[in-house]
């Protein structure tokens, strides 16, 4: 005989809210930028000079700041547009 598993109602797994999903993406990206900055520091010779300073400024201000601005705008766009459409329509 085959084993029968419990056929009772399935408990829904807790889902992350849209804000939590975006927050995790931001954190993951900033960890990535920090790792790249750490590697760049030692690639530039392990000294803090004008080149290293310029690279860090580019990474954190331009790349990181730009990603954050675009992601925040995307969050509010998804929040507004997601409420106006019925479920299942694109």
PDB file of N, CA, C and O in Angstrom:
ATOM      1  N   UNK A   1       0.831  -1.172   0.000  1.00  0.00           N
ATOM      2  CA  UNK A   1       0.000   0.000   0.000  1.00  0.00           C
ATOM      3  C   UNK A   1       0.882   1.244   0.000  1.00  0.00           C
ATOM      4  O   UNK A   1       1.959   1.276   0.595  1.00  0.00           O
ATOM      5  N   UNK A   2       0.402   2.222  -0.663  1.00  0.00           N
ATOM      6  CA  UNK A   2       1.141   3.486  -0.724  1.00  0.00           C
ATOM      7  C   UNK A   2       0.855   4.302   0.527  1.00  0.00           C
ATOM      8  O   UNK A   2      -0.257   4.305   1.054  1.00  0.00           O
ATOM      9  N   UNK A   3       1.881   4.984   0.980  1.00  0.00           N
ATOM     10  CA  UNK A   3       1.684   5.867   2.129  1.00  0.00           C
ATOM     11  C   UNK A   3       0.875   7.081   1.703  1.00  0.00           C
ATOM     12  O   UNK A   3       1.144   7.708   0.679  1.00  0.00           O
ATOM     13  N   UNK A   4      -0.110   7.388   2.509  1.00  0.00           N
ATOM     14  CA  UNK A   4      -0.911   8.579   2.227  1.00  0.00           C
ATOM     15  C   UNK A   4      -0.451   9.685   3.160  1.00  0.00           C
ATOM     16  O   UNK A   4      -0.317   9.494   4.369  1.00  0.00           O
ATOM     17  N   UNK A   5      -0.217  10.827   2.574  1.00  0.00           N
ATOM     18  CA  UNK A   5       0.187  11.980   3.374  1.00  0.00           C
ATOM     19  C   UNK A   5      -1.049  12.689   3.875  1.00  0.00           C
ATOM     20  O   UNK A   5      -2.150  12.461   3.375  1.00  0.00           O
ATOM     21  N   UNK A   6      -0.873  13.529   4.841  1.00  0.00           N
ATOM     22  CA  UNK A   6      -1.976  14.293   5.407  1.00  0.00           C
ATOM     23  C   UNK A   6      -2.623  15.129   4.314  1.00  0.00           C
ATOM     24  O   UNK A   6      -1.950  15.943   3.682  1.00  0.00           O
ATOM     25  N   UNK A   7      -3.881  14.947   4.089  1.00  0.00           N
ATOM     26  CA  UNK A   7      -4.601  15.656   3.039  1.00  0.00           C
ATOM     27  C   UNK A   7      -5.335  16.878   3.589  1.00  0.00           C
ATOM     28  O   UNK A   7      -6.205  17.426   2.912  1.00  0.00           O
ATOM     29  N   UNK A   8      -5.003  17.306   4.790  1.00  0.00           N
ATOM     30  CA  UNK A   8      -5.665  18.454   5.417  1.00  0.00           C
ATOM     31  C   UNK A   8      -5.343  19.742   4.671  1.00  0.00           C
ATOM     32  O   UNK A   8      -4.581  19.751   3.704  1.00  0.00           O
ATOM     33  N   UNK A   9      -5.941  20.821   5.143  1.00  0.00           N
ATOM     34  CA  UNK A   9      -5.684  22.104   4.476  1.00  0.00           C
ATOM     35  C   UNK A   9      -4.213  22.491   4.591  1.00  0.00           C
ATOM     36  O   UNK A   9      -3.577  22.322   5.632  1.00  0.00           O
ATOM     37  N   UNK A  10      -3.706  23.008   3.498  1.00  0.00           N
ATOM     38  CA  UNK A  10      -2.308  23.424   3.480  1.00  0.00           C
ATOM     39  C   UNK A  10      -2.186  24.783   4.146  1.00  0.00           C
ATOM     40  O   UNK A  10      -3.012  25.675   3.954  1.00  0.00           O
ATOM     41  N   UNK A  11      -1.138  24.908   4.927  1.00  0.00           N
ATOM     42  CA  UNK A  11      -0.871  26.175   5.594  1.00  0.00           C
ATOM     43  C   UNK A  11      -0.047  27.035   4.636  1.00  0.00           C
ATOM     44  O   UNK A  11       1.001  26.615   4.146  1.00  0.00           O
ATOM     45  N   UNK A  12      -0.532  28.218   4.389  1.00  0.00           N
ATOM     46  CA  UNK A  12       0.173  29.110   3.477  1.00  0.00           C
ATOM     47  C   UNK A  12       1.475  29.588   4.125  1.00  0.00           C
ATOM     48  O   UNK A  12       1.513  29.977   5.292  1.00  0.00           O
ATOM     49  N   UNK A  13       2.523  29.545   3.331  1.00  0.00           N
ATOM     50  CA  UNK A  13       3.805  30.016   3.819  1.00  0.00           C
ATOM     51  C   UNK A  13       3.759  31.541   3.897  1.00  0.00           C
ATOM     52  O   UNK A  13       3.177  32.195   3.032  1.00  0.00           O
ATOM     53  N   UNK A  14       4.364  32.093   4.921  1.00  0.00           N
ATOM     54  CA  UNK A  14       4.359  33.558   5.016  1.00  0.00           C
ATOM     55  C   UNK A  14       5.156  34.164   3.857  1.00  0.00           C
ATOM     56  O   UNK A  14       6.284  33.755   3.584  1.00  0.00           O
ATOM     57  N   UNK A  15       4.561  35.128   3.195  1.00  0.00           N
ATOM     58  CA  UNK A  15       5.215  35.783   2.071  1.00  0.00           C
ATOM     59  C   UNK A  15       5.765  37.135   2.524  1.00  0.00           C
ATOM     60  O   UNK A  15       5.236  37.772   3.434  1.00  0.00           O
ATOM     61  N   UNK A  16       6.823  37.541   1.872  1.00  0.00           N
ATOM     62  CA  UNK A  16       7.402  38.843   2.167  1.00  0.00           C
ATOM     63  C   UNK A  16       6.563  39.928   1.517  1.00  0.00           C
ATOM     64  O   UNK A  16       6.012  39.739   0.432  1.00  0.00           O
ATOM     65  N   UNK A  17       6.474  41.047   2.179  1.00  0.00           N
ATOM     66  CA  UNK A  17       5.771  42.171   1.574  1.00  0.00           C
ATOM     67  C   UNK A  17       6.652  42.758   0.467  1.00  0.00           C
ATOM     68  O   UNK A  17       7.842  42.456   0.385  1.00  0.00           O
ATOM     69  N   UNK A  18       6.062  43.589  -0.369  1.00  0.00           N
ATOM     70  CA  UNK A  18       6.807  44.186  -1.461  1.00  0.00           C
ATOM     71  C   UNK A  18       7.957  45.039  -0.916  1.00  0.00           C
ATOM     72  O   UNK A  18       9.050  45.052  -1.483  1.00  0.00           O
ATOM     73  N   UNK A  19       7.702  45.753   0.188  1.00  0.00           N
ATOM     74  CA  UNK A  19       8.749  46.584   0.794  1.00  0.00           C
ATOM     75  C   UNK A  19       9.914  45.721   1.274  1.00  0.00           C
ATOM     76  O   UNK A  19      11.073  46.087   1.079  1.00  0.00           O
ATOM     77  N   UNK A  20       9.620  44.581   1.897  1.00  0.00           N
ATOM     78  CA  UNK A  20      10.677  43.698   2.382  1.00  0.00           C
ATOM     79  C   UNK A  20      11.487  43.121   1.226  1.00  0.00           C
ATOM     80  O   UNK A  20      12.707  42.987   1.330  1.00  0.00           O
ATOM     81  N   UNK A  21      10.820  42.780   0.123  1.00  0.00           N
ATOM     82  CA  UNK A  21      11.544  42.269  -1.035  1.00  0.00           C
ATOM     83  C   UNK A  21      12.503  43.321  -1.579  1.00  0.00           C
ATOM     84  O   UNK A  21      13.661  43.021  -1.870  1.00  0.00           O
ATOM     85  N   UNK A  22      12.024  44.547  -1.717  1.00  0.00           N
ATOM     86  CA  UNK A  22      12.884  45.622  -2.198  1.00  0.00           C
ATOM     87  C   UNK A  22      14.027  45.882  -1.218  1.00  0.00           C
ATOM     88  O   UNK A  22      15.158  46.119  -1.642  1.00  0.00           O
ATOM     89  N   UNK A  23      13.748  45.841   0.075  1.00  0.00           N
ATOM     90  CA  UNK A  23      14.779  46.078   1.076  1.00  0.00           C
ATOM     91  C   UNK A  23      15.885  45.033   0.981  1.00  0.00           C
ATOM     92  O   UNK A  23      17.064  45.371   1.080  1.00  0.00           O
ATOM     93  N   UNK A  24      15.520  43.771   0.792  1.00  0.00           N
ATOM     94  CA  UNK A  24      16.522  42.725   0.658  1.00  0.00           C
ATOM     95  C   UNK A  24      17.359  42.916  -0.607  1.00  0.00           C
ATOM     96  O   UNK A  24      18.563  42.656  -0.601  1.00  0.00           O
ATOM     97  N   UNK A  25      16.736  43.361  -1.672  1.00  0.00           N
ATOM     98  CA  UNK A  25      17.485  43.614  -2.902  1.00  0.00           C
ATOM     99  C   UNK A  25      18.473  44.760  -2.691  1.00  0.00           C
ATOM    100  O   UNK A  25      19.620  44.669  -3.129  1.00  0.00           O
ATOM    101  N   UNK A  26      18.043  45.845  -2.021  1.00  0.00           N
ATOM    102  CA  UNK A  26      18.942  46.966  -1.729  1.00  0.00           C
ATOM    103  C   UNK A  26      20.124  46.500  -0.898  1.00  0.00           C
ATOM    104  O   UNK A  26      21.271  46.827  -1.204  1.00  0.00           O
ATOM    105  N   UNK A  27      19.850  45.742   0.147  1.00  0.00           N
ATOM    106  CA  UNK A  27      20.924  45.282   1.025  1.00  0.00           C
ATOM    107  C   UNK A  27      21.908  44.390   0.277  1.00  0.00           C
ATOM    108  O   UNK A  27      23.120  44.517   0.450  1.00  0.00           O
ATOM    109  N   UNK A  28      21.393  43.496  -0.545  1.00  0.00           N
ATOM    110  CA  UNK A  28      22.248  42.610  -1.329  1.00  0.00           C
ATOM    111  C   UNK A  28      23.122  43.420  -2.285  1.00  0.00           C
ATOM    112  O   UNK A  28      24.308  43.127  -2.436  1.00  0.00           O
ATOM    113  N   UNK A  29      22.551  44.428  -2.927  1.00  0.00           N
ATOM    114  CA  UNK A  29      23.322  45.242  -3.851  1.00  0.00           C
ATOM    115  C   UNK A  29      24.400  46.043  -3.122  1.00  0.00           C
ATOM    116  O   UNK A  29      25.528  46.143  -3.603  1.00  0.00           O
ATOM    117  N   UNK A  30      24.058  46.614  -1.958  1.00  0.00           N
ATOM    118  CA  UNK A  30      25.051  47.395  -1.217  1.00  0.00           C
ATOM    119  C   UNK A  30      26.159  46.505  -0.666  1.00  0.00           C
ATOM    120  O   UNK A  30      27.301  46.954  -0.563  1.00  0.00           O
ATOM    121  N   UNK A  31      25.863  45.277  -0.316  1.00  0.00           N
ATOM    122  CA  UNK A  31      26.916  44.336   0.090  1.00  0.00           C
ATOM    123  C   UNK A  31      27.829  44.056  -1.108  1.00  0.00           C
ATOM    124  O   UNK A  31      29.051  43.997  -0.967  1.00  0.00           O
ATOM    125  N   UNK A  32      27.224  43.883  -2.284  1.00  0.00           N
ATOM    126  CA  UNK A  32      28.012  43.666  -3.503  1.00  0.00           C
ATOM    127  C   UNK A  32      28.928  44.859  -3.779  1.00  0.00           C
ATOM    128  O   UNK A  32      30.106  44.680  -4.086  1.00  0.00           O
ATOM    129  N   UNK A  33      28.386  46.080  -3.670  1.00  0.00           N
ATOM    130  CA  UNK A  33      29.190  47.285  -3.901  1.00  0.00           C
ATOM    131  C   UNK A  33      30.328  47.365  -2.880  1.00  0.00           C
ATOM    132  O   UNK A  33      31.445  47.750  -3.226  1.00  0.00           O
ATOM    133  N   UNK A  34      30.052  47.008  -1.639  1.00  0.00           N
ATOM    134  CA  UNK A  34      31.091  47.040  -0.606  1.00  0.00           C
ATOM    135  C   UNK A  34      32.197  46.040  -0.895  1.00  0.00           C
ATOM    136  O   UNK A  34      33.371  46.345  -0.681  1.00  0.00           O
ATOM    137  N   UNK A  35      31.852  44.859  -1.373  1.00  0.00           N
ATOM    138  CA  UNK A  35      32.859  43.846  -1.731  1.00  0.00           C
ATOM    139  C   UNK A  35      33.699  44.341  -2.902  1.00  0.00           C
ATOM    140  O   UNK A  35      34.920  44.180  -2.901  1.00  0.00           O
ATOM    141  N   UNK A  36      33.058  44.941  -3.896  1.00  0.00           N
ATOM    142  CA  UNK A  36      33.797  45.491  -5.034  1.00  0.00           C
ATOM    143  C   UNK A  36      34.730  46.615  -4.568  1.00  0.00           C
ATOM    144  O   UNK A  36      35.858  46.720  -5.050  1.00  0.00           O
ATOM    145  N   UNK A  37      34.271  47.449  -3.640  1.00  0.00           N
ATOM    146  CA  UNK A  37      35.116  48.526  -3.115  1.00  0.00           C
ATOM    147  C   UNK A  37      36.312  47.957  -2.365  1.00  0.00           C
ATOM    148  O   UNK A  37      37.423  48.471  -2.495  1.00  0.00           O
ATOM    149  N   UNK A  38      36.101  46.907  -1.584  1.00  0.00           N
ATOM    150  CA  UNK A  38      37.187  46.266  -0.844  1.00  0.00           C
ATOM    151  C   UNK A  38      38.229  45.701  -1.813  1.00  0.00           C
ATOM    152  O   UNK A  38      39.431  45.884  -1.620  1.00  0.00           O
ATOM    153  N   UNK A  39      37.762  45.023  -2.844  1.00  0.00           N
ATOM    154  CA  UNK A  39      38.683  44.470  -3.851  1.00  0.00           C
ATOM    155  C   UNK A  39      39.401  45.592  -4.593  1.00  0.00           C
ATOM    156  O   UNK A  39      40.596  45.487  -4.870  1.00  0.00           O
ATOM    157  N   UNK A  40      38.684  46.658  -4.914  1.00  0.00           N
ATOM    158  CA  UNK A  40      39.290  47.786  -5.633  1.00  0.00           C
ATOM    159  C   UNK A  40      40.363  48.472  -4.802  1.00  0.00           C
ATOM    160  O   UNK A  40      41.379  48.917  -5.336  1.00  0.00           O
ATOM    161  N   UNK A  41      40.139  48.557  -3.502  1.00  0.00           N
ATOM    162  CA  UNK A  41      41.132  49.181  -2.627  1.00  0.00           C
ATOM    163  C   UNK A  41      42.470  48.463  -2.726  1.00  0.00           C
ATOM    164  O   UNK A  41      43.515  49.104  -2.841  1.00  0.00           O
ATOM    165  N   UNK A  42      42.441  47.134  -2.682  1.00  0.00           N
ATOM    166  CA  UNK A  42      43.690  46.386  -2.759  1.00  0.00           C
ATOM    167  C   UNK A  42      44.219  46.287  -4.180  1.00  0.00           C
ATOM    168  O   UNK A  42      45.425  46.131  -4.376  1.00  0.00           O
ATOM    169  N   UNK A  43      43.352  46.373  -5.166  1.00  0.00           N
ATOM    170  CA  UNK A  43      43.801  46.403  -6.555  1.00  0.00           C
ATOM    171  C   UNK A  43      44.562  47.696  -6.841  1.00  0.00           C
ATOM    172  O   UNK A  43      45.503  47.706  -7.635  1.00  0.00           O
ATOM    173  N   UNK A  44      44.153  48.780  -6.193  1.00  0.00           N
ATOM    174  CA  UNK A  44      44.815  50.081  -6.381  1.00  0.00           C
ATOM    175  C   UNK A  44      46.078  50.209  -5.536  1.00  0.00           C
ATOM    176  O   UNK A  44      46.675  51.285  -5.501  1.00  0.00           O
ATOM    177  N   UNK A  45      46.494  49.172  -4.871  1.00  0.00           N
ATOM    178  CA  UNK A  45      47.748  49.200  -4.132  1.00  0.00           C
ATOM    179  C   UNK A  45      47.593  49.219  -2.632  1.00  0.00           C
ATOM    180  O   UNK A  45      48.598  49.193  -1.921  1.00  0.00           O
ATOM    181  N   UNK A  46      46.385  49.263  -2.119  1.00  0.00           N
ATOM    182  CA  UNK A  46      46.170  49.231  -0.678  1.00  0.00           C
ATOM    183  C   UNK A  46      46.490  50.538   0.023  1.00  0.00           C
ATOM    184  O   UNK A  46      46.652  50.562   1.243  1.00  0.00           O
ATOM    185  N   UNK A  47      46.582  51.614  -0.723  1.00  0.00           N
ATOM    186  CA  UNK A  47      46.810  52.935  -0.135  1.00  0.00           C
ATOM    187  C   UNK A  47      45.655  53.849  -0.530  1.00  0.00           C
ATOM    188  O   UNK A  47      45.065  53.712  -1.602  1.00  0.00           O
ATOM    189  N   UNK A  48      45.353  54.781   0.366  1.00  0.00           N
ATOM    190  CA  UNK A  48      44.266  55.717   0.084  1.00  0.00           C
ATOM    191  C   UNK A  48      44.868  56.946  -0.603  1.00  0.00           C
ATOM    192  O   UNK A  48      45.467  57.800   0.050  1.00  0.00           O
ATOM    193  N   UNK A  49      44.705  57.025  -1.908  1.00  0.00           N
ATOM    194  CA  UNK A  49      45.200  58.165  -2.661  1.00  0.00           C
ATOM    195  C   UNK A  49      44.071  58.712  -3.529  1.00  0.00           C
ATOM    196  O   UNK A  49      42.910  58.348  -3.346  1.00  0.00           O
ATOM    197  N   UNK A  50      44.412  59.582  -4.466  1.00  0.00           N
ATOM    198  CA  UNK A  50      43.382  60.194  -5.313  1.00  0.00           C
ATOM    199  C   UNK A  50      42.668  59.174  -6.199  1.00  0.00           C
ATOM    200  O   UNK A  50      41.466  59.292  -6.438  1.00  0.00           O
ATOM    201  N   UNK A  51      43.392  58.189  -6.677  1.00  0.00           N
ATOM    202  CA  UNK A  51      42.781  57.170  -7.536  1.00  0.00           C
ATOM    203  C   UNK A  51      41.781  56.336  -6.737  1.00  0.00           C
ATOM    204  O   UNK A  51      40.652  56.126  -7.179  1.00  0.00           O
ATOM    205  N   UNK A  52      42.187  55.871  -5.584  1.00  0.00           N
ATOM    206  CA  UNK A  52      41.298  55.071  -4.733  1.00  0.00           C
ATOM    207  C   UNK A  52      40.093  55.889  -4.301  1.00  0.00           C
ATOM    208  O   UNK A  52      38.971  55.384  -4.286  1.00  0.00           O
ATOM    209  N   UNK A  53      40.318  57.135  -3.955  1.00  0.00           N
ATOM    210  CA  UNK A  53      39.219  58.011  -3.553  1.00  0.00           C
ATOM    211  C   UNK A  53      38.220  58.202  -4.693  1.00  0.00           C
ATOM    212  O   UNK A  53      37.008  58.191  -4.475  1.00  0.00           O
ATOM    213  N   UNK A  54      38.727  58.376  -5.888  1.00  0.00           N
ATOM    214  CA  UNK A  54      37.857  58.534  -7.054  1.00  0.00           C
ATOM    215  C   UNK A  54      37.050  57.279  -7.354  1.00  0.00           C
ATOM    216  O   UNK A  54      35.876  57.356  -7.716  1.00  0.00           O
ATOM    217  N   UNK A  55      37.683  56.135  -7.202  1.00  0.00           N
ATOM    218  CA  UNK A  55      36.983  54.876  -7.437  1.00  0.00           C
ATOM    219  C   UNK A  55      35.887  54.666  -6.395  1.00  0.00           C
ATOM    220  O   UNK A  55      34.776  54.259  -6.736  1.00  0.00           O
ATOM    221  N   UNK A  56      36.191  54.941  -5.143  1.00  0.00           N
ATOM    222  CA  UNK A  56      35.186  54.785  -4.079  1.00  0.00           C
ATOM    223  C   UNK A  56      34.026  55.755  -4.273  1.00  0.00           C
ATOM    224  O   UNK A  56      32.868  55.396  -4.062  1.00  0.00           O
ATOM    225  N   UNK A  57      34.336  56.975  -4.672  1.00  0.00           N
ATOM    226  CA  UNK A  57      33.285  57.961  -4.946  1.00  0.00           C
ATOM    227  C   UNK A  57      32.395  57.480  -6.086  1.00  0.00           C
ATOM    228  O   UNK A  57      31.171  57.570  -6.001  1.00  0.00           O
ATOM    229  N   UNK A  58      33.005  56.972  -7.143  1.00  0.00           N
ATOM    230  CA  UNK A  58      32.232  56.457  -8.265  1.00  0.00           C
ATOM    231  C   UNK A  58      31.344  55.289  -7.840  1.00  0.00           C
ATOM    232  O   UNK A  58      30.160  55.246  -8.176  1.00  0.00           O
ATOM    233  N   UNK A  59      31.917  54.350  -7.105  1.00  0.00           N
ATOM    234  CA  UNK A  59      31.156  53.164  -6.705  1.00  0.00           C
ATOM    235  C   UNK A  59      29.977  53.517  -5.801  1.00  0.00           C
ATOM    236  O   UNK A  59      28.850  53.093  -6.055  1.00  0.00           O
ATOM    237  N   UNK A  60      30.234  54.285  -4.754  1.00  0.00           N
ATOM    238  CA  UNK A  60      29.190  54.531  -3.761  1.00  0.00           C
ATOM    239  C   UNK A  60      28.216  55.638  -4.159  1.00  0.00           C
ATOM    240  O   UNK A  60      27.014  55.516  -3.924  1.00  0.00           O
ATOM    241  N   UNK A  61      28.719  56.712  -4.758  1.00  0.00           N
ATOM    242  CA  UNK A  61      27.838  57.828  -5.088  1.00  0.00           C
ATOM    243  C   UNK A  61      27.119  57.599  -6.416  1.00  0.00           C
ATOM    244  O   UNK A  61      25.894  57.691  -6.486  1.00  0.00           O
ATOM    245  N   UNK A  62      27.871  57.303  -7.456  1.00  0.00           N
ATOM    246  CA  UNK A  62      27.279  57.190  -8.787  1.00  0.00           C
ATOM    247  C   UNK A  62      26.528  55.862  -8.947  1.00  0.00           C
ATOM    248  O   UNK A  62      25.335  55.855  -9.248  1.00  0.00           O
ATOM    249  N   UNK A  63      27.225  54.751  -8.747  1.00  0.00           N
ATOM    250  CA  UNK A  63      26.587  53.447  -8.964  1.00  0.00           C
ATOM    251  C   UNK A  63      25.577  53.128  -7.860  1.00  0.00           C
ATOM    252  O   UNK A  63      24.423  52.813  -8.148  1.00  0.00           O
ATOM    253  N   UNK A  64      26.006  53.209  -6.605  1.00  0.00           N
ATOM    254  CA  UNK A  64      25.114  52.885  -5.495  1.00  0.00           C
ATOM    255  C   UNK A  64      23.963  53.860  -5.355  1.00  0.00           C
ATOM    256  O   UNK A  64      22.812  53.457  -5.189  1.00  0.00           O
ATOM    257  N   UNK A  65      24.277  55.145  -5.422  1.00  0.00           N
ATOM    258  CA  UNK A  65      23.222  56.152  -5.323  1.00  0.00           C
ATOM    259  C   UNK A  65      22.251  56.087  -6.486  1.00  0.00           C
ATOM    260  O   UNK A  65      21.041  56.216  -6.301  1.00  0.00           O
ATOM    261  N   UNK A  66      22.778  55.888  -7.679  1.00  0.00           N
ATOM    262  CA  UNK A  66      21.907  55.772  -8.857  1.00  0.00           C
ATOM    263  C   UNK A  66      20.992  54.567  -8.763  1.00  0.00           C
ATOM    264  O   UNK A  66      19.806  54.661  -9.081  1.00  0.00           O
ATOM    265  N   UNK A  67      21.529  53.438  -8.330  1.00  0.00           N
ATOM    266  CA  UNK A  67      20.702  52.242  -8.175  1.00  0.00           C
ATOM    267  C   UNK A  67      19.616  52.469  -7.134  1.00  0.00           C
ATOM    268  O   UNK A  67      18.472  52.060  -7.331  1.00  0.00           O
ATOM    269  N   UNK A  68      19.960  53.109  -6.043  1.00  0.00           N
ATOM    270  CA  UNK A  68      18.990  53.342  -4.978  1.00  0.00           C
ATOM    271  C   UNK A  68      17.882  54.276  -5.443  1.00  0.00           C
ATOM    272  O   UNK A  68      16.710  54.027  -5.160  1.00  0.00           O
ATOM    273  N   UNK A  69      18.229  55.340  -6.147  1.00  0.00           N
ATOM    274  CA  UNK A  69      17.215  56.275  -6.648  1.00  0.00           C
ATOM    275  C   UNK A  69      16.270  55.572  -7.616  1.00  0.00           C
ATOM    276  O   UNK A  69      15.052  55.721  -7.514  1.00  0.00           O
ATOM    277  N   UNK A  70      16.821  54.813  -8.547  1.00  0.00           N
ATOM    278  CA  UNK A  70      15.987  54.104  -9.517  1.00  0.00           C
ATOM    279  C   UNK A  70      15.126  53.050  -8.831  1.00  0.00           C
ATOM    280  O   UNK A  70      13.963  52.872  -9.195  1.00  0.00           O
ATOM    281  N   UNK A  71      15.676  52.353  -7.851  1.00  0.00           N
ATOM    282  CA  UNK A  71      14.916  51.323  -7.157  1.00  0.00           C
ATOM    283  C   UNK A  71      13.787  51.919  -6.321  1.00  0.00           C
ATOM    284  O   UNK A  71      12.709  51.330  -6.243  1.00  0.00           O
ATOM    285  N   UNK A  72      14.010  53.074  -5.695  1.00  0.00           N
ATOM    286  CA  UNK A  72      12.950  53.730  -4.920  1.00  0.00           C
ATOM    287  C   UNK A  72      11.835  54.203  -5.853  1.00  0.00           C
ATOM    288  O   UNK A  72      10.653  54.042  -5.547  1.00  0.00           O
ATOM    289  N   UNK A  73      12.211  54.782  -6.979  1.00  0.00           N
ATOM    290  CA  UNK A  73      11.208  55.207  -7.962  1.00  0.00           C
ATOM    291  C   UNK A  73      10.433  53.991  -8.463  1.00  0.00           C
ATOM    292  O   UNK A  73       9.212  54.059  -8.606  1.00  0.00           O
ATOM    293  N   UNK A  74      11.122  52.878  -8.731  1.00  0.00           N
ATOM    294  CA  UNK A  74      10.459  51.662  -9.191  1.00  0.00           C
ATOM    295  C   UNK A  74       9.511  51.107  -8.134  1.00  0.00           C
ATOM    296  O   UNK A  74       8.437  50.608  -8.471  1.00  0.00           O
ATOM    297  N   UNK A  75       9.891  51.186  -6.863  1.00  0.00           N
ATOM    298  CA  UNK A  75       9.030  50.710  -5.779  1.00  0.00           C
ATOM    299  C   UNK A  75       7.711  51.478  -5.768  1.00  0.00           C
ATOM    300  O   UNK A  75       6.637  50.880  -5.704  1.00  0.00           O
ATOM    301  N   UNK A  76       7.800  52.809  -5.832  1.00  0.00           N
ATOM    302  CA  UNK A  76       6.572  53.603  -5.813  1.00  0.00           C
ATOM    303  C   UNK A  76       5.748  53.411  -7.081  1.00  0.00           C
ATOM    304  O   UNK A  76       4.519  53.445  -7.032  1.00  0.00           O
ATOM    305  N   UNK A  77       6.413  53.210  -8.212  1.00  0.00           N
ATOM    306  CA  UNK A  77       5.698  52.932  -9.447  1.00  0.00           C
ATOM    307  C   UNK A  77       4.933  51.619  -9.336  1.00  0.00           C
ATOM    308  O   UNK A  77       3.749  51.552  -9.667  1.00  0.00           O
ATOM    309  N   UNK A  78       5.615  50.574  -8.868  1.00  0.00           N
ATOM    310  CA  UNK A  78       4.958  49.273  -8.715  1.00  0.00           C
ATOM    311  C   UNK A  78       3.830  49.336  -7.693  1.00  0.00           C
ATOM    312  O   UNK A  78       2.798  48.686  -7.861  1.00  0.00           O
ATOM    313  N   UNK A  79       4.023  50.105  -6.651  1.00  0.00           N
ATOM    314  CA  UNK A  79       2.995  50.230  -5.622  1.00  0.00           C
ATOM    315  C   UNK A  79       1.743  50.898  -6.189  1.00  0.00           C
ATOM    316  O   UNK A  79       0.627  50.466  -5.900  1.00  0.00           O
ATOM    317  N   UNK A  80       1.919  51.940  -6.985  1.00  0.00           N
ATOM    318  CA  UNK A  80       0.782  52.651  -7.574  1.00  0.00           C
ATOM    319  C   UNK A  80       0.145  51.855  -8.706  1.00  0.00           C
ATOM    320  O   UNK A  80      -1.078  51.728  -8.751  1.00  0.00           O
ATOM    321  N   UNK A  81       0.936  51.324  -9.607  1.00  0.00           N
ATOM    322  CA  UNK A  81       0.393  50.617 -10.773  1.00  0.00           C
ATOM    323  C   UNK A  81      -0.145  49.249 -10.395  1.00  0.00           C
ATOM    324  O   UNK A  81      -1.059  48.750 -11.051  1.00  0.00           O
ATOM    325  N   UNK A  82       0.391  48.637  -9.367  1.00  0.00           N
ATOM    326  CA  UNK A  82      -0.090  47.329  -8.943  1.00  0.00           C
ATOM    327  C   UNK A  82      -1.482  47.392  -8.350  1.00  0.00           C
ATOM    328  O   UNK A  82      -2.202  46.394  -8.385  1.00  0.00           O
ATOM    329  N   UNK A  83      -1.888  48.530  -7.806  1.00  0.00           N
ATOM    330  CA  UNK A  83      -3.205  48.666  -7.202  1.00  0.00           C
ATOM    331  C   UNK A  83      -4.276  49.014  -8.216  1.00  0.00           C
ATOM    332  O   UNK A  83      -5.458  48.798  -7.952  1.00  0.00           O
ATOM    333  N   UNK A  84      -3.897  49.548  -9.371  1.00  0.00           N
ATOM    334  CA  UNK A  84      -4.911  49.989 -10.335  1.00  0.00           C
ATOM    335  C   UNK A  84      -5.370  48.873 -11.244  1.00  0.00           C
ATOM    336  O   UNK A  84      -6.445  48.979 -11.834  1.00  0.00           O
ATOM    337  N   UNK A  85      -4.604  47.810 -11.383  1.00  0.00           N
ATOM    338  CA  UNK A  85      -4.970  46.709 -12.277  1.00  0.00           C
ATOM    339  C   UNK A  85      -5.584  45.567 -11.485  1.00  0.00           C
ATOM    340  O   UNK A  85      -5.124  45.248 -10.389  1.00  0.00           O
ATOM    341  N   UNK A  86      -6.624  44.951 -12.036  1.00  0.00           N
ATOM    342  CA  UNK A  86      -7.153  43.738 -11.388  1.00  0.00           C
ATOM    343  C   UNK A  86      -6.138  42.608 -11.452  1.00  0.00           C
ATOM    344  O   UNK A  86      -5.283  42.577 -12.337  1.00  0.00           O
ATOM    345  N   UNK A  87      -6.237  41.708 -10.534  1.00  0.00           N
ATOM    346  CA  UNK A  87      -5.314  40.586 -10.450  1.00  0.00           C
ATOM    347  C   UNK A  87      -5.426  39.731 -11.711  1.00  0.00           C
ATOM    348  O   UNK A  87      -6.526  39.403 -12.155  1.00  0.00           O
ATOM    349  N   UNK A  88      -4.267  39.372 -12.284  1.00  0.00           N
ATOM    350  CA  UNK A  88      -4.248  38.497 -13.448  1.00  0.00           C
ATOM    351  C   UNK A  88      -4.164  39.242 -14.770  1.00  0.00           C
ATOM    352  O   UNK A  88      -3.880  38.612 -15.789  1.00  0.00           O
ATOM    353  N   UNK A  89      -4.393  40.531 -14.809  1.00  0.00           N
ATOM    354  CA  UNK A  89      -4.303  41.282 -16.051  1.00  0.00           C
ATOM    355  C   UNK A  89      -2.955  41.960 -16.141  1.00  0.00           C
ATOM    356  O   UNK A  89      -2.335  42.290 -15.130  1.00  0.00           O
ATOM    357  N   UNK A  90      -2.515  42.161 -17.363  1.00  0.00           N
ATOM    358  CA  UNK A  90      -1.236  42.849 -17.579  1.00  0.00           C
ATOM    359  C   UNK A  90      -1.447  44.107 -18.336  1.00  0.00           C
ATOM    360  O   UNK A  90      -0.488  44.827 -18.616  1.00  0.00           O
TER     361      UNK A  90
END
